[in-house]
Amino acid sequence: MDTSVNIAVIHYSSTGTITGIAREMAETAEKAGARVRLRKVAELAPRSAIDANPAWAANAAATADIPLAAPDDLVWADGVLVGSPTRFGNIAAQLKQFLDTLGPVWRQGLLADKVYSGFTSAGTGHGGHEATLLALSHTFHHFGGVLVPPGYTDPAKFADGNPYGTSHFDQGGTAPVDDTTRAAARVQAERVVRFARALKSA
């Protein structure tokens, strides 16, 4: 029986926090035996806005090697991890724009019956972490996906404190991804691989 699975890690990151979580998840999924595609969605902001923020410009340069996401990445995948920073308790426009391009493959039923899970970050401790993850899950419901949240299934998730998905409080960009967040990301990625493998084998 073929137990290999394909995992897509699709994300948007402006200053690098979400990229850090996405890389941790991608590496964890590979260590768990999955084939992985790490993908970023296209930037919509003008270059002048990016250049005006040193952290944003630095992340754009540091992630230049990450391919842009395409609908085929989700079609290919058995499990999909999707990440976005919070934007007023919702997902970033860049990620939403990408999701809005998925209509043709959605209408063909090519996004259904896959495992989906989300992750996020915010600049404040109560700045919409849960709201963003719940908003993202609305899309997964429309896809006909199987939602696999991390829940409180591991001590690392109690430390992270978010059962809906990995989230990081970056304190306005002054606190990089830490060991607590990385541990939570590993738990979530391993869980997605495990359930994607079980679903594919069913």
JOTARA-V248976 format. One record per run of one state. SS is the DSSP state (H for helix, E for strand, - for the rest). FROM is the first residue (numbers start at 0). TO is the last residue. If there is no record, write none. Layout:
ss->{SS	SS}
from->{FROM	FROM}
to->{TO	TO}
This chain:
ss->{-	E	-	H	-	E	-	H	-	H	-	E	-	H	-	E	-	E	-	E	-	H	-	E	-	H	-	E	-	H	-	E	-	H	-	H	-}
from->{0	5	11	16	31	34	40	46	51	53	62	67	68	70	76	78	85	86	87	89	90	92	107	114	122	128	143	145	147	154	160	166	169	170	173	178	201}
to->{4	10	15	30	33	39	45	50	52	61	66	67	69	75	77	84	85	86	88	89	91	106	113	121	127	142	144	146	153	159	165	168	169	172	177	200	201}
